[in-house]
Amino acid sequence: MKVVIVGGGFGGLKLARRLNNKPGFEIVLVDKYNYHQFQPLFYQVATAGLDASNISFPFRKAFHKSKNVRIRITELRQLVATENKIITDTGEITYDVLVLATGADTNFFGNQQLAEHAFPMKSTVEALQLRNRLIQNFEDAVAAKDETELQRLMDIVVVGGGPTGVEVSGALAEMKKYVLPKDYPELDFSKMNIYLLEGTGKTLGAMSEVSSGRSKKYLEKLDVKVIVNTHVKDYDGKNVFLQDGSTIPSSTVIWAAGVKGNVPEGVSKDLIVRGNRIKTDRVNKVIGSPNIYVIGDLAYMETIKYPHGHPQVATVAIQQAKLLSQNLKKINKGSTDLKEYEYYDKGSMATVGRNLAVVDIPKPKLHFGGFLAWLIWMGLHLMLILGVKNRFFVFVNWVYNYITYDQSLRLIFREFYKSPKPPTERAS
């Protein structure tokens, strides 16, 4: 059975590894990058806490001893289901079974100006682009003559109070407190503002009321200005325009306010639901298709417990990949007794800063905060990072940063400057 997996994120990579060296399978893993990216730590790359190489792992290295997994670095352009093939930048690839694990990208909700001027964080490259902008802004601020322009260069607006928005806001606040005053003694960082804008009434809306409240308290302790029930209407690169008519001058807007699935051309519009997700049955097979499966953020599966689809988190992608590998083995042996997917919620967590994090565990129902939650968060993320070397360097970086309150990764690479792109060009 030839299985083509498109996307090397948590789900796609887990599936490929589960089918690695299994008899009867020929695996082709397709991705536009030649490395796996550990998305939960993008914000630490963006805030110069980690080097990009620490959270990236080459696909080919992961399959050095593989006899049946082949890597193709190319971008999916079109799915031709009637001919059991996909069309990529480098040619056509046929399949017996196709698995779409292309994940989700930033959702600017059709706003062209936001797409051009705001900074997303859905790839290593985008994290580096944001790091460049942050550091360059402070370099420009040193030479700024106009007070209004100086304030605009120093102020940062984060849009979206989910885990990404909360974590990057906390990291920026710690930079402001411990690092930036030493780098730029000419600037008065007591005047610098970090705004976190959230459209609902609380941060970390998917977590418990306890953890949500704690996260807001921790952020405010770090001097982050948390503004809830606030919607961004537009951003022109200099001013953030809010729905209530007010504006916030800022040269840097970090957009963490929503995602949309990377749906390839060739998928019927009847199968696409809100959030650009593809309808699947309980075994992750696309509705009406005999041999196309979708896992992870792109999959929309309705269950009794989750009538509006599962949360778009790494745990879901990994669990679905594990189950799909078992079901494909059964199919390859001629069995039709397939196991349906049921999400096992192990809990959720987010970190805000040094010794500050929140953890929810559903069974037994527990809520941790502070130093203990921070240790749990670090331990879990270290285990999930691919590669012993990467785990070691991330751990060393964290220990060094904890002791010195500093890192030496504030480098500007002009090759990573952001160039404007319309939202349609961001999809895989």
Buried (B, 14 or more C-beta within 10 A) or exposed (E): BBBBBBBBBBBBBBBBBBBBEBEEBBBBBBBBBBBBBBBBBBBBBBBBBBBBEBBBBBBBEBBEEBEBBBBBBBBBBEBEBEEBBBBBEEEEBEBBBBBBBBBBBBBBEEBEBBBBBBBBBBBBBBBBBBBBBBBBBBEBBEEBEEEEBBBBBBBBBBBBBBBBBBBBBBBBBBBBBBBBBEBBEEBEBEEBBBBBBBBEEBBBEEBBEBBBBBBBBBBEEBEBBBBBEBEBEBBEBEBBBBEEEEBBBBBBBBBBBBBBBBBBEBBEEEBBBEBBBBBBBBBBBBBEBEBBBBBBBBBBBBBEEBEEBBEBBBBBBBBBBBBBBEBBBEBBEEEEEBEEBBBEBEBBBBBBBBBBBBBBBEEEEEBBBBEEBBBBBBEBBBEBBBBEEBBEBBBEBBEEBEEEEBBEBBEBEEEBEBEEEEBEEBBB
